[in-house]
């Protein structure tokens, strides 16, 4: 399987987590109607993860259209600004996947407060392969480009 991974994983994680543990994610349905929601992402190997409910508007949109956009306001650092990133989402909703990802702790918070347990059939995990991030600060804009890597 070929995936697109970003060569700046450590930099994006540092920038994204500088102002807190939540961010905004934008999705759109099959007709292009937009939706914005707050998520609490986790980061692993160039991939952004978040959990949501299968019954949510964002999950319904992702099933129709996997394109996403993130926006992190960056505050309280040397270079206040914003981080924006675009990518492609994959919804993981099978029982085995749900339990595996719950146990792997891919997210930086206690999921039980929001979802109860991995037994919750409305819980889904979403991974996003980022393709195009942009960090804009008072010092200027830094755009990164994706590099192709082969992963199993």
N, C-alpha and C positions, 0 to 999 in steps of 0.2 A: 504494500500500500504506500503510495507516495503522499506525503503531507507537506504543507508549507509551514516552516517554522521561522520565527524571527531571530536574527542573530543577536538581538539586544535584550534577551529575556531578563537579565539582572537589572538593566536600566529601566525597563518598563515597569517591572515589579516595584522597584524603589520609588519611581515617580507616582505610580498608581496608588501605592499604600501610604504615601507621605501625608495625605490629608484625612485618612480614615479608612474604614473597611467597607464602605458602600460606594456605589457608582450608579450612573444612569446607563441603561441599555435601550436602544431604539430598535424596534422591529417593524415590519410592515406585512400586511396580509397579501394574498395573491393578487389583489387589485391595487396594491401600492398604498393603501390607507395606513398611515403611521400610528405607532403606539410607543410611548416611553414609560419605563418602569424603573424602579430602584432595585438593584440586586447587590448581594454581598459576595464578590468573586473570590476564588482561590486561584493560585497560579502553579503550574507544574509543567516543566519541559516545553516552554513556549506556548502552552495552551492556557486559556482562561476557562475556568469552570464556574458554574453557578447552579443552584438548585431552585426549582420553582414547582408550581402545581400543574399537573396535566390539564386541569380545568381552567387555567389562567389564560387571559388574552395573549400574553407573550408566547406561551407554549403553543396555542392554536396558530398564531402567526408563524412561528418557527416551523411548524409542520407543513405550512403552505409555502413558506419563503424563508430559506435558511440564512439570508443576509442579515447581519447585525451591525450596529454601530455603538460604540461605547464613548462616554464622556466622563472624564475625571477632572473636577476642578482641583488645581494644585495650589494649596495655601499653606502658609506657615513655614515655608522653606526659603532658601536663598533666592530661588527663582520662581516666584509665584507665576502661575499661568494656567494652562490646561493641557491635558493629554487626551487626544481623540484617537480611536483605533477602529478599524473596520475589519470584519472577518466573516467566516462561514460557520454556522452552528450545526451541531449534531445532537439530537435529543436521545438520551439513554433512558428507556422506560421499562425494560424487562425486569422481572423479579431478581434474577441473578445479578444483573448489572447494578440494580439499585442497592442490593446488599453489598456487593463488592465495593462500590464507590462510597457507600456509607462507612464501611469498615476501613477503607483507605484514607479517610479523613482528608479529602481533597479540598475541603473548605475550612476556613480559619475560625469557625464558630461552632457552637453546640447545636446541631441540626434538630435535636429533640424538642427544643423550645418552639420551633416553627412547624415541624412535621410529625412529631411524636416519635416515630420509629421508622426503621427501614421497611416495616410491614405496611406502611401507608401506601395504598395503591395510587394515590393522587400525587405522590412525590416522584419527580423526574430530575435527572441531572442533565446538564447541558454543557458540552465542551465547545469552545470556539477557537478555531485556528485563525489567528490574526494574519492579515495580509498587508495592511497599510496603517501604521501608526504615525502620529504627528504630535510632537511635543512643542508647544508654543509658550515661550516665556517672555518676560520683559526684555530679555537679551536677544530674542529672535526665534525663528522656527527651525526645528531640527526634524527632518523627515528621514525615516529609515526605509530601506527596501527589503523585500523578502528574499530569502535564498531557499532554493529547493534542497531538501534533504530526504533521503530514503530511510524509512523506519519500518520495522516489521508490522 
